[in-house]
Structure formats: structure tokens, C-alpha cells
């Protein structure tokens, strides 16, 4: 108590030197804290926040009834991103001066940033009553709804904010983002197209790129993502868009180069490695994807997304323990759907496996390995029509994936369709000309077809394929090769 009285005395004594600096900002002009508020304001202008805090706390020793003391303590806390302290101070200010239009806006924003969303809504409702048709109030209000995932309500608030001020580009941008969430792409296109013309900053360009990605316009998505990076090479989400575009195109080299660029710039975080892992799954690089997801967990051991990714990859190894831990709470996740399908497949529950793989493809058509999973299920059911249908879809969606053609050909050979098998193997040979498995299978198709329809050219081609397989170290059909060589001698003898 003695120290507090001493401080009060010193503060009252010092106030006489600065009372003339008092401005009309305070609403209770009789309070002796006036000079301290003004001194703090000057310190804030100089960005000397620590000194300003000391001055304002000294003012509280004199009186705890001046709303401006709390207001400026709140402003400093907000500047320093200490939003919980900020809204505590702003709330004290609002209790002392309920008609301060600015304070309710700032209170709402700090509640928003601190994720105290119900209180934020209440603050914006009061701000709207005190300052109706205020574009900033409507924007903040919309941001609360956005955080609550109430996208239609958020869109309405952003649209109203933009109507109040046609220069509120942030509100226009956010309304377009909400329309993207609501899949109202045509309306979002109009707004974002306008923004990239009149306000082409990294935010508007990124969202336009994102819209193009959602629309499946990958060339444009790539173009605008590069525009973002030309403005700010540290804009990590732009690398995510490029990684998705390149992996959807099955361009492994560009995918890796893109993520390595972000990594080399120091943008190493859990999101980077998760997106990298997702891209690798699209490219069927499952072992590499597992490394990236484990990297995520090194950074953030509780990261649920990485655990879900690992659950899928372990499911391909018939290890379903992690999947079983996660599937009840993540049933709508495409990786979980795929993993559950694999578990059904392993348990020979083929109909349920088929159902899950189809659901996964509806959820994300770029999880195209599910076409191959459907092939596996239908092979177990010996449904030749469906096997062919899904092999065709798998190879159409992955035209440069040689193993897809090889597996297709293997099945075609098993049903004695050697003509079609040979066609599939020749497609695969464009991408993996030195694949020994492929060369052995291709020789077998030539040998079988030649036996049915002897042709010197095809005999020579078959022997050439056999020779190439031998050079690479493994050839399984020496007797058949020698047989063709004898037939070729007969041709030459004639």
C-alpha cells in the first residue's frame, strides 16, 4: 500500500509538467491521467512501445477509470500481436465508454484473431449499431463467419462491405474466396478477374490461380502461380498449387524441382512436406511419400494429415493398425476411404472394397491408383468386362506409367489375348525401353503370334527383343528363341 501511494504521489507531481499536452481524445477531461495518455501516444508514434506501456501503467496507478489508458494499452498489444491482452484492454475500455465506435471494431478484430468467435460476433453486432454501414465492420464480421465455416453468411457480409465501399478490395477478394468454397466459380471468376486487373497483388493472383486449379484449368493455374512468385518468391501456397498441377500432369521432374525450390528458400514446415507427400502419392512414388510424411511428424508429431497419409501408405503394405486408429474420425478423407478399401480387399470382402474405391474416386478423381485397386478387386471376382474397363481407365489417366501397361498386358496374356497384350507392351516400351520384365513379355507375345502366323519380320523382331533382354541380364525363353532362330534359318534357306 505504501509503495502504491508513493507511486500515486510521484505520478500526480509529474503530471503538472505535461498537462498542457492534453488533447480532446479523452472523454473525461477531469481525470489526471490525461498527460500520460498523450505522452504514451507520442511514444507509440515513435514505436517505443515498452516505454509507452510503462507510462500507461503508471496512469493506472492514478486512476483505473480512464478508457483511453486501456484503449492505448490495447493498441500496443494489438500491434505486438498479443491479441488476448488486446481484447482484455479493449473490453475494459468499452465498459467505461460504450459509445466509442472504434473500440468495438478493434475488440471484434482481436476476438477474431484470438479465435474467441462468439464474443467477436457480439462485438461486431454492437459496432454495427454504433456505426451502421461501416465497410470495416462488415468485413470483420464476415471474417468471423468465415472462421466458423459459415461461408454463405460470410459471403453476404463481404458483399455488403464491398457495396459500402467499392475500394474495399479485401472484401471483394474474401467474397470471391467464399464463392469458391461454395463452388460458385462463375461469380468468383468475375470478381477475381477484376481484381487481377485493378489490384494485381500476391493475394488476388494467388486466389485466381487457386480458382483456375479448382476449375481444372491447369495452364492458367500454373501461369498465375508463377505471377505470384514473381512478386514474392516466398509465397509458399503458390508452390503448393504448382506441385498439384505438376503431379496431376504426372510430371515427376517438375514436381520435385518445385518443392526443392521452396525447401531451398528456407520454407521448411509441416505443410510443405505434407503437400510434397500428397504430390508423390499422385505420382505413385509411395516410398518417397512415406519419407515426406515422416518428415512432417518430425516437425509436428501430432499432425493428423500426415498420420492419415501414412495410414494409406501402410495399408498398401497390408498394415492396417494406423488406419484402424484413424478411420472412425476421418471417414470422409479420401486417403482413409482408399485405405478402408484396401483393408476390405485384403479380407476378401470384394464388394465393399469396390464400393470404397469408387467413393474415393468420386471424392478425388486424381487419386487414380484406385482404378488399379478396382482392377485387383474385379480380378478376384474374375469379372473380365470390369477388369478391362478399369485397366483402360487406369492407363488413360496415367498414359506414361509403364507398369500400368505391363500389368494390363500380363492379364491379357493370362486370357490368351496376345494381340492386345503386344499393343499394351509396345506403349510401355516408349517409356521404359530397357525394362527386362517388359522385354520378356513382349518376346512371349511375338513368339505366340509368330507360331500362329509365321512372318519373317516378326521373327527377326522377336529375336532382337530376346537379344536385348539377354544383354540386360535376364531372359526366360531360351528354347523359344532357339526355335525361332531355326525357323528363320528355314526362311533364309528358301
N, C-alpha and C positions, 0 to 999 in steps of 0.2 A: 504493500500500500504506500509506504514511504517513497519508494522509487517512482511509483506511478504519479504521485503528487509532485515529485521533483520534476519529472518529465513534463507534466502539465504546466508547471510554472515556467520552465525554460521555453516551452512552445509559445505560451502566451506572451512572454517577454520578447521573443524573436519576431512575433507577428507584426509588431509595430513598425518594423523596418520595411515590410513589403505590402502593407495593407493597401497602398495606393495602386498596386498592380492588379487589384481585383477587377474582374470583368463581369459582364452581365450573365455569364453562363450559369451561375448558381441561382437557385430559386429561393433560397433562404438567406437573404443578404445579411441578416443579423448574426449568422454563425461566424465564429472566429477562425474557421478553417479556410477562409477564402484565399488568403495569400499562399497557403500551402498548395492548394489546388492549382493556382496559377504558376507557382514555381515548378510543380510537377509537370504541368503542360509544356513548359519550356524545355524541361529535361527530356520529355518524350519526343519533342520535335528534334532534339539533338541525338535521339536514340540512346540516351543514357538511362536505360530502364531500371537498373539497380538503384541508382540514386533517386529516381522518381518514386520507386516503391518505398524507399526509406522515408521520403518526405510525406507520402500519403499515409503511411502507417503512423507517422508522428501526428498527422492531423487527426487520426482516430483516437489518439490519446486525449485530444482536446474535446472532440465530440464524435459520437458514432451516429449522428443524425443527419449528416450532410450526404445526400445521394450522390453528389459529384465525386466525392472521395471513392466511393465504391465503383462508380462508373469508370473512373480512370484506372483504378486497380484492375477492373475487368478488361479494359482496353489493352493494358500491358500484358495481362495473362493471355488474351486472345492473340496478340502479336507474337507471343512466345509459344503459341500452340498449346498452352496449358488450359484446355477448354473446360475442364471440370472446375478449376479455380475461377475461370472467367465467368461461367454461368452462376457460380455461387455469389460472386461480387455483383454481377448484373441483377440477380434476383433481389439482393439487399437494396440495390438502387431502385428497382421497380417497386418494392414495398414502400419506399419512402417517397417516391414520385411516380405514381401510377399513370400519369398523363404524358410521360416522356415517350414520344413516338419512336425515337431512335432506339431506346433501350430494349423495347420488346422485340424489335427486329434482331438486334445483336444477341439477345437472350435466346431467341429461337434458333439462330445460326449456331450458337455454341452448344445448345442442347443437341442439335443435329449432328455436329462434329463429334460430340461425345456419345452418340448413339442413345441418348435419352429421348426417344422419339415421341412418346405420349406428351411429355412436357413441352417438346418443341412444337407440336401441333397446337397446344393450348396457347403458347406464346404468340404464334403466328395469327391465331384467331383474334387475340386482343390487338395485335399490331394492325390487323386489317380493319378493326373497328375504329382505332385511333387515326389510321392513315389509309382510308379506302382507296382502291385503285392505285396502289403503290407497286410498281413493277418488281422491286427487290423483294418485297414481302411475298408476292405471288410466286416468285422464283424459289425462294427458300421453302415455302410451303410445299411446292411441287417436289422439291428435293427430299422432303420427309416422306412423302408418299412413295417416291422412287425407292428409297431405302426400305420401305415396308413392302416393296414389290407390288404396290397398288398402281400399276402402270397407267391404267385408264384415267384414274383420278390425277395422277402426276401430270399426264399429258394435258388435261384440262387446265391445270394451274399454269403450266408453262405457256400454253397458248394464250391465256389471259394476260400473262406478263408481257408476251410479245405484242399483243394488241394494245396494251397500255403504252408501250414504248417500242417502236419499230427498230430502234437501235440496240435493243437488248438481245444481242446475238447469242448470248449464253442461253437465254430462254428458248430461242429458236433451235439452237443445237440440241438442247436437252429434250425438247418436244419431239424432234426427229429421232432421237435415241429411243424414246418411249414408243414411238410408232414402229421402230424396228423390232422392239421387244414384242409388240402386239402384231407383228408381221404385216403391218400396213406400209409395205415397201414403196408403193407409188407416191404416197403423201410424203414419206421420209425423203424420197428421191428429189422431190420438188424443193424441199427446204434445204437439204444438203447441197444440191446443185447450186442454189442461190448463194449459200454461204461460201462455197469454194471459189465463187467468182468475186464476191464483195469482201470476204474476210477469210482469205486462204491461210489460216494458221494451222499449226500441227493438230489441234483438236478437231477442226472441221474436216481437214484432209484425212485424218485417221478414221473418223466415223464414216466418211464417204467410202473409203477403202473397205471398211468393215461391211457396209451395206452391199457393195459390189460382191464381196465374198459370199454373203448370205444369198444373193441373187444368182450365184453360180457364174458370175462374170469375172473369170479369173484374170484375164489380161488387164482389165481395168483395176481390179483389186491390187494387182502387182504394181501397176503404174502409180496409183495414189499412195500406196505404202512407201514406194521409193521417194515420192514427193515429200512425205512426212520426214523421212530420214535425211533428205537433202536439207531440211530446215533444222532438224535435231536428230543427229545420229544416235543419241542416247534414248530415243523413244522406244522402249522395249516392246510394247504391244505391237508396233509395226513389224518387228521381226517375227512375232507370232503369226501374223497374217501371212507373211511371206513363207514361213515354214509350212503353214497349212496349204497354201497354194502349191508350193513345190512338191509336197508329199502327195497331194491329191493327183498331181500330174505324174507321179511316180518318178520324179527326178531326184535321185538319191544324192548326186554330187552337189546340186544347188541347195538341197535341204541342209546338208551337213555344213556347207560353206556359210549359209545364212546364220545358223546357230553358233558356229565357231566365231563369226564376226562379232556377234553380240557378246559372247563369252570373252573374247579378247579385248573388248572395250570395258571390261570390268563389270558387266551387267549380270553378275552371277547371283542368282537367287533361286528359290524353290520353283517359282513359276517358269523360269527359263528352262530348267531341266525337266519339268513336267511336260511342257509343250514339246520339247525335244523328244521325249519319250513317246508322246502321242504320235508325232510325225513318223517315228521309227516303226511304230505298230502298223501304221498305214502302209509302210514300205515292206512289211513282213520281216523286219530285222528285230526279231523278238529278243535275242540275246543282248543286243545293243540297247534296246528299250529298257530291259531289266536293269542294266547298269545305270541308266539315267534316273529311273525311279528310285533306285537305292541312293543315288546322289541327292535326290530331293529329301529323303528321310535322314540323311546325314546333316542337312541344313535345318530341317523341321521334322523331328521324329514323330510328330502327331499328324502329319499331313495326310488327310483322308484320301485325297485324289490319288496320290502316289500309291497308297496301300491298295486302292481299287485297281489301279493299273497292274500292280504286282499280282493281285489275286487272279486276274485274267491270264497273265503270263504263266503263273504256276499251274493254272488249270490246263494249259496246253501240255504240261508235264504230268498231268493226272494227279496233281497235288491240290486238293480242294479245301485244305484246312483254313486258309485265309479267306477264301470265298465264303465258306460257311459262317465265318465270323461277321462278314460284311453284308451278306445278301438280304437279310431281313430289313435292314435300314436303308438300303440303296437299290431297291428293286427296279427303279426306273432308269438306272445308269446303264448305258449301252454296254460297257465292259462287264458289268455284273450279269446282264442278260446273256451275253455271249458265254461267260463262264458257266452260268447255270446250264446253258445248252450243252456245253462240253461235259458237264457232270452227268446230265441225262444220257448223253451219248456213251460215256464210259460205263454207265449202269445198264446199257442196252434198252433204255426207255426211248426208243427212236421217235415216236410220235411227239412226245413232249420236247425232245431235242429239236426237232424240226420247227415246232411252234416257237421256241425261244430264238432260234437263229433267224427266223422270219421277222420276229418282233425287233430284234437287234438291227436288221437291215432297214426296217421302217423308221426306227429311231435315228439311224445314221447310215445312209446308203454308201458312205465311203469306208465303212467297216467291211470291206468287200471280201475278206477272208471267210466271212460267213457263207458265201456261195460255195466255197470249198467244203466248209463244215456240213452244208446241206448235201453235197455230193457224198460225203462219208456216211451220213445217215441213210441216204437212199441206196447206197451200195449194200449196206447191211440189210436193207429191205428188198434188195435185188429188183428195184424199180428202174428198168433201163431207160424209160422215157424221161423220168425226172433226173436221173444221173446225167444224161446228155444235156438236158435243159440247163442244169446248174453248172456243169462244166463249161457250156457255151457262155453263160453269164459271167463266170469267173474269168475266163480268158478274154472276153470282150472288155471287162473292166480293168484287166491287167495285161494289156497286149504285149508288154515287153518282159513279162515274168516267165522265163523259160520253163521253170519247174511245173507251172500250170499246164503247159502243153505236153510236157513229158508225162505227167500223171494221167492226163487225158488219154494220151497215146497208149499208156500201159493198160488202161481199162479197155480201150478199143481193141488192142491185141488180145486181151482176155476173152473178148467176144468174137474174135476172128475177123474183125473189120480192119484188115491190114492197109487197104487203100486210104481210109480216113486217118488211120494212125500215122501213116507215112506223111500225109499232109500236115498234121499237127507237129510232127518231129522236124519237118523242114522249117516251119515257122520258128520253132525253138532254136534251131541251128543258127538263125540270124543273130541271136543274142548270146548264145554260148556255143560257138563252133567247136570248142575243144572239150565239151562235156562227154566223158567216156561212157557214162550210162546212156546218154542220148545216142552216141555213135553205135553202140551195141544194139540198141533197139531199132535204130534206123537200118542197120545191116539186116536184122531179122525180117523187117518188112520187105526189103528189097529181095532177099533170098526167097521168101514165101511167094511173093508176086512173080518173081522170075520163074520159079518152079511151075507156076500155073500158066505163064505166058512168056516163053523164052525170048529174050531180046538182048542182043549183044551190048547195046549201050548201057542197059540197066545192069547187066552182069559186070561190066567194067566199073560202073558207078559203085556197085556193092563191094567189089574187091578193093576199090580206092578207099571206101569208108572203113573197111576192115583194116587196111594197112595203116590208116590214120589212128585207129584205136590201138593198134599194136605199138605204134610209135609213142603213144601216150601211156603205154604200160599195162593195159588190160583189155583183152579181147576174149569173149566167151564162146565163140563159134568157129573154132579152127576147122573141124571136119566139114562144116557147111561152106567155109571159104575155099577149102581144097576142092570140094565138089564143084563149086562154080568155076574154079580155075581149070578143071578138067573139061567142063562144058565149053569154056572159052577156047581151049585148045582145039576142040572139035570144030568150032566156028572157023578158027584160023586155018585148020587143015583142009576144010572145004573151000 
